[in-house]
Amino acid sequence: MGILIKPIVTEKLTIQGDKLNRYGFIVDRNANKIEIKKAVEEHYGVTVKDVNTVNYHGKRKSRYTKAGLLTGRANHYKKAYVTLAGEDKIDFYSNI
């Protein structure tokens, strides 16, 4: 896997991909913007213009069961929003 863990395919990012040429990825929490840019350029063969990152803290979750109250936490993760230069496009659906 390396730096790029998985692409984010949502309705909002699909619209941004069409209009603003911007795509989203869940990336390794220790990766910086330069490493993310290199990974996207190597993996998809495109030119990256800009990279924005967002760190998410995992929420605490609890639920009631027969055994009592179970508590836990969702994982921390990092998102990267990548803007491509020129007429470059990424097609996430080509492998389906």
OpenMM code with the backbone's topology and positions (N, CA, C; nanometers):
from openmm import Vec3, app, unit

residues = "MET GLY ILE LEU ILE LYS PRO ILE VAL THR GLU LYS LEU THR ILE GLN GLY ASP LYS LEU ASN ARG TYR GLY PHE ILE VAL ASP ARG ASN ALA ASN LYS ILE GLU ILE LYS LYS ALA VAL GLU GLU HIS TYR GLY VAL THR VAL LYS ASP VAL ASN THR VAL ASN TYR HIS GLY LYS ARG LYS SER ARG TYR THR LYS ALA GLY LEU LEU THR GLY ARG ALA ASN HIS TYR LYS LYS ALA TYR VAL THR LEU ALA GLY GLU ASP LYS ILE ASP PHE TYR SER ASN ILE".split()
positions = [
    Vec3(0.0819, -0.1198, 0.0000),
    Vec3(0.0000, 0.0000, 0.0000),
    Vec3(0.0859, 0.1256, 0.0000),
    Vec3(0.1759, 0.1389, 0.0933),
    Vec3(0.2604, 0.2568, 0.0979),
    Vec3(0.1877, 0.3778, 0.1512),
    Vec3(0.1998, 0.4887, 0.0806),
    Vec3(0.1452, 0.6152, 0.1282),
    Vec3(-0.0044, 0.6260, 0.1003),
    Vec3(-0.0482, 0.5924, -0.0198),
    Vec3(-0.1901, 0.5995, -0.0549),
    Vec3(-0.2597, 0.4733, -0.0052),
    Vec3(-0.3583, 0.4900, 0.0822),
    Vec3(-0.4301, 0.3743, 0.1348),
    Vec3(-0.5503, 0.3419, 0.0466),
    Vec3(-0.6388, 0.4422, 0.0240),
    Vec3(-0.7524, 0.4191, -0.0649),
    Vec3(-0.8080, 0.5533, -0.1111),
    Vec3(-0.8701, 0.5561, -0.2295),
    Vec3(-0.9336, 0.6805, -0.2750),
    Vec3(-1.0676, 0.7011, -0.2050),
    Vec3(-1.1077, 0.8250, -0.1944),
    Vec3(-1.2375, 0.8595, -0.1378),
    Vec3(-1.3321, 0.8836, -0.2542),
    Vec3(-1.4352, 0.8011, -0.2646),
    Vec3(-1.5316, 0.8133, -0.3731),
    Vec3(-1.6665, 0.8485, -0.3106),
    Vec3(-1.6963, 0.9781, -0.3069),
    Vec3(-1.8240, 1.0267, -0.2550),
    Vec3(-1.8873, 1.1152, -0.3613),
    Vec3(-2.0117, 1.1487, -0.3402),
    Vec3(-2.0824, 1.2340, -0.4354),
    Vec3(-2.0167, 1.3720, -0.4430),
    Vec3(-1.9809, 1.4258, -0.3287),
    Vec3(-1.9201, 1.5590, -0.3231),
    Vec3(-1.7855, 1.5625, -0.3959),
    Vec3(-1.7005, 1.4620, -0.3723),
    Vec3(-1.5699, 1.4610, -0.4385),
    Vec3(-1.5803, 1.4247, -0.5862),
    Vec3(-1.6829, 1.3524, -0.6260),
    Vec3(-1.7028, 1.3248, -0.7682),
    Vec3(-1.7356, 1.4538, -0.8422),
    Vec3(-1.8186, 1.5391, -0.7824),
    Vec3(-1.8508, 1.6685, -0.8429),
    Vec3(-1.7265, 1.7569, -0.8482),
    Vec3(-1.6472, 1.7580, -0.7396),
    Vec3(-1.5247, 1.8376, -0.7386),
    Vec3(-1.4245, 1.7857, -0.8403),
    Vec3(-1.4232, 1.6548, -0.8634),
    Vec3(-1.3350, 1.5980, -0.9651),
    Vec3(-1.3713, 1.6464, -1.1039),
    Vec3(-1.5011, 1.6606, -1.1308),
    Vec3(-1.5454, 1.7076, -1.2617),
    Vec3(-1.5221, 1.8574, -1.2796),
    Vec3(-1.5556, 1.9359, -1.1768),
    Vec3(-1.5489, 2.0819, -1.1899),
    Vec3(-1.4113, 2.1397, -1.1588),
    Vec3(-1.3499, 2.0946, -1.0482),
    Vec3(-1.2265, 2.1566, -0.9995),
    Vec3(-1.1025, 2.0706, -1.0202),
    Vec3(-1.1204, 1.9511, -1.0769),
    Vec3(-1.0088, 1.8585, -1.0994),
    Vec3(-0.9414, 1.8215, -0.9672),
    Vec3(-1.0221, 1.7978, -0.8622),
    Vec3(-0.9731, 1.7680, -0.7270),
    Vec3(-1.0207, 1.6292, -0.6860),
    Vec3(-0.9294, 1.5512, -0.6268),
    Vec3(-0.9584, 1.4138, -0.5866),
    Vec3(-0.9140, 1.3927, -0.4426),
    Vec3(-0.9783, 1.2985, -0.3727),
    Vec3(-0.9477, 1.2741, -0.2327),
    Vec3(-0.8932, 1.1342, -0.2099),
    Vec3(-0.8015, 1.1237, -0.1139),
    Vec3(-0.7414, 0.9960, -0.0776),
    Vec3(-0.7285, 0.9880, 0.0738),
    Vec3(-0.7417, 0.8679, 0.1278),
    Vec3(-0.7007, 0.8434, 0.2656),
    Vec3(-0.5565, 0.7976, 0.2572),
    Vec3(-0.4694, 0.8632, 0.3336),
    Vec3(-0.3257, 0.8405, 0.3223),
    Vec3(-0.2674, 0.7998, 0.4572),
    Vec3(-0.1421, 0.7584, 0.4554),
    Vec3(-0.0699, 0.7240, 0.5778),
    Vec3(-0.0602, 0.8469, 0.6667),
    Vec3(-0.0802, 0.8286, 0.7972),
    Vec3(-0.0849, 0.9422, 0.8906),
    Vec3(0.0496, 1.0130, 0.9018),
    Vec3(0.1594, 0.9463, 0.8702),
    Vec3(0.2914, 1.0072, 0.8819),
    Vec3(0.3420, 1.0688, 0.7513),
    Vec3(0.2634, 1.0597, 0.6442),
    Vec3(0.3061, 1.1108, 0.5140),
    Vec3(0.2905, 1.2624, 0.5087),
    Vec3(0.3870, 1.3293, 0.4437),
    Vec3(0.3750, 1.4739, 0.4244),
    Vec3(0.3283, 1.5033, 0.2827),
    Vec3(0.3082, 1.6317, 0.2537),
    Vec3(0.2504, 1.6705, 0.1245),
    Vec3(0.3408, 1.6339, 0.0072),
    Vec3(0.4707, 1.6440, 0.0246),
    Vec3(0.5645, 1.6119, -0.0833),
    Vec3(0.5591, 1.4629, -0.1162),
    Vec3(0.5538, 1.3777, -0.0134),
    Vec3(0.5450, 1.2335, -0.0354),
    Vec3(0.4129, 1.1957, -0.1008),
    Vec3(0.3038, 1.2606, -0.0609),
    Vec3(0.1725, 1.2337, -0.1200),
    Vec3(0.1728, 1.2724, -0.2674),
    Vec3(0.2303, 1.3881, -0.2987),
    Vec3(0.2382, 1.4347, -0.4374),
    Vec3(0.3152, 1.3353, -0.5239),
    Vec3(0.4294, 1.2882, -0.4765),
    Vec3(0.5093, 1.1912, -0.5526),
    Vec3(0.4344, 1.0604, -0.5727),
    Vec3(0.3652, 1.0135, -0.4680),
    Vec3(0.2928, 0.8869, -0.4771),
    Vec3(0.1794, 0.8942, -0.5787),
    Vec3(0.1033, 1.0045, -0.5802),
    Vec3(-0.0070, 1.0188, -0.6761),
    Vec3(0.0477, 1.0289, -0.8180),
    Vec3(0.1540, 1.1053, -0.8364),
    Vec3(0.2115, 1.1197, -0.9707),
    Vec3(0.2649, 0.9872, -1.0232),
    Vec3(0.3291, 0.9071, -0.9372),
    Vec3(0.3826, 0.7784, -0.9816),
    Vec3(0.2716, 0.6764, -1.0073),
    Vec3(0.1725, 0.6719, -0.9192),
    Vec3(0.0691, 0.5689, -0.9300),
    Vec3(-0.0289, 0.5946, -1.0438),
    Vec3(-0.0680, 0.7194, -1.0655),
    Vec3(-0.1705, 0.7504, -1.1656),
    Vec3(-0.1147, 0.8166, -1.2916),
    Vec3(0.0123, 0.8559, -1.2928),
    Vec3(0.0723, 0.9160, -1.4119),
    Vec3(0.0141, 1.0521, -1.4460),
    Vec3(-0.0093, 1.1359, -1.3464),
    Vec3(-0.0662, 1.2688, -1.3658),
    Vec3(0.0284, 1.3720, -1.3046),
    Vec3(0.0005, 1.5000, -1.3302),
    Vec3(0.0770, 1.6090, -1.2716),
    Vec3(-0.0052, 1.6732, -1.1615),
    Vec3(0.0498, 1.6778, -1.0400),
    Vec3(-0.0205, 1.7322, -0.9243),
    Vec3(0.0153, 1.8794, -0.9087),
    Vec3(-0.0887, 1.9617, -0.8961),
    Vec3(-0.0705, 2.1060, -0.8794),
    Vec3(-0.0658, 2.1456, -0.7320),
    Vec3(-0.1533, 2.0853, -0.6487),
    Vec3(-0.1653, 2.1257, -0.5093),
    Vec3(-0.2117, 2.0076, -0.4244),
    Vec3(-0.1661, 2.0040, -0.2977),
    Vec3(-0.2068, 1.9001, -0.2030),
    Vec3(-0.2487, 1.9667, -0.0725),
    Vec3(-0.3684, 1.9350, -0.0254),
    Vec3(-0.4169, 1.9807, 0.1049),
    Vec3(-0.4430, 1.8580, 0.1901),
    Vec3(-0.4046, 1.8651, 0.3195),
    Vec3(-0.4221, 1.7510, 0.4080),
    Vec3(-0.5071, 1.7881, 0.5288),
    Vec3(-0.5776, 1.6867, 0.5831),
    Vec3(-0.6628, 1.7043, 0.7000),
    Vec3(-0.6436, 1.5823, 0.7900),
    Vec3(-0.6131, 1.6044, 0.9180),
    Vec3(-0.6028, 1.4962, 1.0161),
    Vec3(-0.7346, 1.4817, 1.0894),
    Vec3(-0.7848, 1.3579, 1.0999),
    Vec3(-0.9088, 1.3300, 1.1707),
    Vec3(-0.8786, 1.2480, 1.2952),
    Vec3(-0.9355, 1.2894, 1.4073),
    Vec3(-0.9213, 1.2176, 1.5326),
    Vec3(-1.0383, 1.1208, 1.5457),
    Vec3(-1.0106, 0.9958, 1.5817),
    Vec3(-1.1151, 0.8949, 1.5932),
    Vec3(-1.2123, 0.9252, 1.7051),
    Vec3(-1.3410, 0.9087, 1.6775),
    Vec3(-1.4454, 0.9366, 1.7761),
    Vec3(-1.4577, 0.8212, 1.8754),
    Vec3(-1.4967, 0.8552, 1.9967),
    Vec3(-1.5304, 0.7530, 2.0966),
    Vec3(-1.6719, 0.7036, 2.0669),
    Vec3(-1.6891, 0.5709, 2.0752),
    Vec3(-1.8187, 0.5119, 2.0456),
    Vec3(-1.8556, 0.4159, 2.1574),
    Vec3(-1.9848, 0.4048, 2.1849),
    Vec3(-2.0322, 0.3084, 2.2839),
    Vec3(-2.1678, 0.2554, 2.2389),
    Vec3(-2.1980, 0.1348, 2.2842),
    Vec3(-2.3281, 0.0753, 2.2535),
    Vec3(-2.3680, -0.0178, 2.3667),
    Vec3(-2.4974, -0.0363, 2.3799),
    Vec3(-2.5518, -0.1228, 2.4836),
    Vec3(-2.5800, -0.2605, 2.4245),
    Vec3(-2.5368, -0.3644, 2.4937),
    Vec3(-2.5601, -0.5016, 2.4507),
    Vec3(-2.6119, -0.5824, 2.5695),
    Vec3(-2.6373, -0.7102, 2.5467),
    Vec3(-2.6793, -0.7976, 2.6572),
    Vec3(-2.5710, -0.8060, 2.7643),
    Vec3(-2.4463, -0.8021, 2.7210),
    Vec3(-2.3347, -0.8142, 2.8142),
    Vec3(-2.3064, -0.6834, 2.8872),
    Vec3(-2.3718, -0.5765, 2.8485),
    Vec3(-2.3492, -0.4477, 2.9132),
    Vec3(-2.3003, -0.3442, 2.8145),
    Vec3(-2.2422, -0.2402, 2.8649),
    Vec3(-2.1965, -0.1292, 2.7824),
    Vec3(-2.0590, -0.1605, 2.7242),
    Vec3(-2.0479, -0.1544, 2.5921),
    Vec3(-1.9201, -0.1726, 2.5243),
    Vec3(-1.8722, -0.0367, 2.4746),
    Vec3(-1.7482, -0.0040, 2.5024),
    Vec3(-1.6932, 0.1231, 2.4567),
    Vec3(-1.5711, 0.0965, 2.3703),
    Vec3(-1.5445, 0.1891, 2.2812),
    Vec3(-1.4300, 0.1777, 2.1923),
    Vec3(-1.4050, 0.3100, 2.1240),
    Vec3(-1.3236, 0.3056, 2.0203),
    Vec3(-1.2881, 0.4264, 1.9491),
    Vec3(-1.2663, 0.3936, 1.8022),
    Vec3(-1.3115, 0.4805, 1.7141),
    Vec3(-1.2843, 0.4658, 1.5716),
    Vec3(-1.1399, 0.5071, 1.5459),
    Vec3(-1.0825, 0.4601, 1.4380),
    Vec3(-0.9421, 0.4876, 1.4076),
    Vec3(-0.9187, 0.6329, 1.3689),
    Vec3(-0.7974, 0.6813, 1.3998),
    Vec3(-0.7518, 0.8095, 1.3487),
    Vec3(-0.7131, 0.7881, 1.2019),
    Vec3(-0.7281, 0.8918, 1.1200),
    Vec3(-0.6846, 0.8812, 0.9812),
    Vec3(-0.6543, 1.0188, 0.9256),
    Vec3(-0.5947, 1.0211, 0.8076),
    Vec3(-0.5549, 1.1455, 0.7418),
    Vec3(-0.6078, 1.1441, 0.5994),
    Vec3(-0.6687, 1.2561, 0.5591),
    Vec3(-0.7181, 1.2717, 0.4229),
    Vec3(-0.6274, 1.3676, 0.3471),
    Vec3(-0.6151, 1.3434, 0.2182),
    Vec3(-0.5411, 1.4344, 0.1312),
    Vec3(-0.6298, 1.4699, 0.0127),
    Vec3(-0.6455, 1.5990, -0.0121),
    Vec3(-0.7178, 1.6484, -0.1288),
    Vec3(-0.6151, 1.6944, -0.2303),
    Vec3(-0.6148, 1.6306, -0.3487),
    Vec3(-0.5140, 1.6533, -0.4501),
    Vec3(-0.5780, 1.7235, -0.5690),
    Vec3(-0.5237, 1.8386, -0.6071),
    Vec3(-0.5692, 1.9115, -0.7252),
    Vec3(-0.4705, 1.8848, -0.8381),
    Vec3(-0.5234, 1.8446, -0.9533),
    Vec3(-0.4391, 1.8120, -1.0677),
    Vec3(-0.4229, 1.9315, -1.1604),
    Vec3(-0.3107, 1.9361, -1.2303),
    Vec3(-0.2812, 2.0447, -1.3227),
    Vec3(-0.3330, 2.0104, -1.4618),
    Vec3(-0.3728, 2.1138, -1.5353),
    Vec3(-0.4122, 2.0984, -1.6750),
    Vec3(-0.5351, 2.0121, -1.6942),
    Vec3(-0.5299, 1.9273, -1.7953),
    Vec3(-0.6432, 1.8425, -1.8326),
    Vec3(-0.6299, 1.7009, -1.7790),
    Vec3(-0.5423, 1.6781, -1.6820),
    Vec3(-0.5243, 1.5442, -1.6257),
    Vec3(-0.6502, 1.5000, -1.5515),
    Vec3(-0.6807, 1.3719, -1.5583),
    Vec3(-0.7956, 1.3125, -1.4901),
    Vec3(-0.7532, 1.1799, -1.4278),
    Vec3(-0.8214, 1.1427, -1.3201),
    Vec3(-0.8033, 1.0112, -1.2583),
    Vec3(-0.9355, 0.9375, -1.2677),
    Vec3(-0.9329, 0.8155, -1.3212),
    Vec3(-1.0536, 0.7347, -1.3336),
    Vec3(-1.0448, 0.6191, -1.2353),
    Vec3(-1.1196, 0.6293, -1.1243),
    Vec3(-1.1184, 0.5254, -1.0225),
    Vec3(-1.1978, 0.4027, -1.0655),
    Vec3(-1.2838, 0.4147, -1.1647),
    Vec3(-1.3747, 0.3072, -1.2046),
    Vec3(-1.3203, 0.2217, -1.3185),
    Vec3(-1.1984, 0.2453, -1.3654),
    Vec3(-1.1471, 0.1722, -1.4795),
    Vec3(-1.1180, 0.0251, -1.4471),
    Vec3(-1.0943, -0.0092, -1.3199),
    Vec3(-1.0624, -0.1462, -1.2822),
    Vec3(-1.1853, -0.2320, -1.2551),
    Vec3(-1.3040, -0.1733, -1.2580),
    Vec3(-1.4260, -0.2480, -1.2265),
    Vec3(-1.4701, -0.3295, -1.3460),
] * unit.nanometer
topology = app.Topology()
chain = topology.addChain("A")
for resn in residues:
    res = topology.addResidue(resn, chain)
    for name in ("N", "CA", "C"):
        topology.addAtom(name, app.Element.getBySymbol(name[0]), res)
